[in-house]
Amino acid sequence: MKVNRLWSLLLVIFFIGILAACNDSDDASGSSGEPAEDTAEGSGEESSDEAQETIKIGVLASLTGALEAYGDQTKKGFELGIEYATDGTMEVAGKKIEIFFEDTETDPTVARQKAIGLLEDKEVDFLVGSSSSGDTLAVTPLAEEYEKIMVVEPAAADSITGSEFNEYIFRTARNSAQDAVAAAASIAGEGVKIATLAPDYSFGHDGVAAFVAAAENLGADIVHEEYADQAATDFTANIQKIIESDPDYLYVVWAGANSPWNQISDMRLQEQGISITTGAPDIAALTTMSQLVGMEGFTVYYHTLPDNEVNDWLVAEHKERFDGAIPDLFTPGGMSAAIAIVEALKQNDGDADSATLIETMEGMSFDTPKGTMTFRPEDHQALQEMYSITLEESDEVDYPVPVLNRVLTPEETAPPIMNQ
């Protein structure tokens, strides 16, 4: 009897253990335990909500190398622009804005790799950039492939919104044709002989092509086109070819710290009857242009030229935050790109869907440090102010400053539509 009772007790304990183990397994797998199912669903919803509550922007810029100054200007301008457009909240339509900056090293291969990382790893909603037209042209096809809006700033090659255009590209930067219209208007005329000097890559070739078309339309004769290595430090041979072509004017298209201005001055072109004209560049390049005081030309931006509240805010905030330094050539461009993105999201109630954004941004106008810009629906190029200037000496700084002759309106500088 005792043995039978003992076996009965052991069997009961055994079956209780099996039942307990089955219940533990069911709870762990969530197959029958409602609390576990609720927890799993709640985690998924929270993760999805977090993704929806953040707008991610990837900014590509030359933060090292020959165009480092341009990348730094864009970065500072973009950060200030997001702050200005969101009234300091760094949010739009209730969504937090997160910004990722990547250095392209002014290398198209690196630019493409960094863009893929932003699109796949960071899952950005927007791309912005970049400092080099070559870098930008390596990245713009990715915007179409991944169906993400890319705001181009400050790259100027016409092909970006021309032959290589796709509907995901919007450009706040001016393009080379806008530069060309402004430059040609300042010097071209019937029978005027003009030579050009530009870097040997897309920015330089597009800039010269656009200028030649505009100048020849005004009756000028283009006697020589000279292209130099974009990394060159010695321009002697290039300038000598220009002198031998005997032009009335030399029109220079250049970008980067390794500018040809010192050698142009050393080789005394002006004393040989060759007048120089160009777009007034960034402050670092202006310091090498003391021999060009009195030159008439144009500029994309100098902080004293625009007269509007957005520029007033930019100048004041930039001085306060960067030890009294003034915003430079491409700082307002970075700010304009940021304002454009925030304005589009405001109009969309925070919806970052690219198809919806394209509809919103085509024809959209927005206030910038350079006045009101408008994305032209046909090619998404921002129509914008530029400035006819004369370089004059200043008692306040040690470089010639651009002094306003007149504002060139967005209508005056509108480039031809080149994507059709």
Rosetta blueprint (number, residue, H / E / L):
1 M L
2 K H
3 V H
4 N H
5 R H
6 L H
7 W H
8 S H
9 L H
10 L H
11 L H
12 V H
13 I H
14 F H
15 F H
16 I H
17 G H
18 I H
19 L H
20 A H
21 A H
22 C H
23 N H
24 D H
25 S H
26 D H
27 D H
28 A H
29 S H
30 G L
31 S L
32 S L
33 G L
34 E H
35 P H
36 A H
37 E H
38 D H
39 T H
40 A H
41 E H
42 G H
43 S H
44 G H
45 E H
46 E H
47 S H
48 S H
49 D H
50 E H
51 A H
52 Q H
53 E L
54 T E
55 I E
56 K E
57 I E
58 G E
59 V E
60 L E
61 A E
62 S L
63 L L
64 T L
65 G L
66 A L
67 L L
68 E H
69 A H
70 Y H
71 G H
72 D H
73 Q H
74 T H
75 K H
76 K H
77 G H
78 F H
79 E H
80 L H
81 G H
82 I H
83 E H
84 Y H
85 A H
86 T L
87 D L
88 G L
89 T L
90 M L
91 E E
92 V E
93 A L
94 G L
95 K E
96 K E
97 I E
98 E E
99 I E
100 F E
101 F E
102 E E
103 D E
104 T L
105 E L
106 T L
107 D L
108 P H
109 T H
110 V H
111 A H
112 R H
113 Q H
114 K H
115 A H
116 I H
117 G H
118 L H
119 L H
120 E H
121 D L
122 K L
123 E L
124 V L
125 D L
126 F E
127 L E
128 V E
129 G L
130 S L
131 S L
132 S L
133 S H
134 G H
135 D H
136 T H
137 L H
138 A H
139 V H
140 T H
141 P H
142 L H
143 A H
144 E H
145 E H
146 Y H
147 E L
148 K L
149 I E
150 M E
151 V E
152 V E
153 E L
154 P L
155 A L
156 A L
157 A L
158 D H
159 S H
160 I H
161 T L
162 G L
163 S L
164 E L
165 F L
166 N L
167 E L
168 Y L
169 I E
170 F E
171 R E
172 T L
173 A L
174 R L
175 N L
176 S H
177 A H
178 Q H
179 D H
180 A H
181 V H
182 A H
183 A H
184 A H
185 A H
186 S H
187 I H
188 A L
189 G L
190 E L
191 G L
192 V L
193 K E
194 I E
195 A E
196 T E
197 L E
198 A E
199 P E
200 D L
201 Y L
202 S H
203 F H
204 G H
205 H H
206 D H
207 G H
208 V H
209 A H
210 A H
211 F H
212 V H
213 A H
214 A H
215 A H
216 E H
217 N H
218 L L
219 G L
220 A L
221 D E
222 I E
223 V E
224 H E
225 E E
226 E E
227 Y E
228 A E
229 D L
230 Q L
231 A L
232 A L
233 T L
234 D L
235 F L
236 T H
237 A H
238 N H
239 I H
240 Q H
241 K H
242 I H
243 I H
244 E H
245 S L
246 D L
247 P L
248 D L
249 Y E
250 L E
251 Y E
252 V E
253 V L
254 W L
255 A L
256 G L
257 A L
258 N L
259 S L
260 P L
261 W H
262 N H
263 Q H
264 I H
265 S H
266 D H
267 M L
268 R L
269 L L
270 Q H
271 E H
272 Q H
273 G L
274 I L
275 S E
276 I E
277 T E
278 T E
279 G E
280 A E
281 P L
282 D L
283 I H
284 A H
285 A H
286 L H
287 T L
288 T L
289 M L
290 S H
291 Q H
292 L H
293 V L
294 G L
295 M L
296 E E
297 G E
298 F E
299 T E
300 V L
301 Y L
302 Y L
303 H L
304 T L
305 L L
306 P L
307 D L
308 N L
309 E H
310 V H
311 N H
312 D H
313 W H
314 L H
315 V H
316 A H
317 E H
318 H H
319 K H
320 E H
321 R H
322 F L
323 D L
324 G L
325 A L
326 I L
327 P L
328 D L
329 L L
330 F L
331 T H
332 P H
333 G H
334 G H
335 M H
336 S H
337 A H
338 A H
339 I H
340 A H
341 I H
342 V H
343 E H
344 A H
345 L H
346 K H
347 Q H
348 N L
349 D L
350 G L
351 D L
352 A L
353 D L
354 S H
355 A H
356 T H
357 L H
358 I H
359 E H
360 T H
361 M H
362 E L
363 G L
364 M L
365 S E
366 F E
367 D E
368 T E
369 P L
370 K L
371 G E
372 T E
373 M E
374 T E
375 F E
376 R L
377 P L
378 E L
379 D L
380 H L
381 Q E
382 A E
383 L E
384 Q L
385 E L
386 M E
387 Y E
388 S E
389 I E
390 T E
391 L E
392 E E
393 E L
394 S L
395 D L
396 E L
397 V L
398 D L
399 Y L
400 P L
401 V E
402 P E
403 V E
404 L E
405 N E
406 R E
407 V E
408 L E
409 T L
410 P L
411 E L
412 E L
413 T L
414 A L
415 P L
416 P L
417 I L
418 M L
419 N L
420 Q L
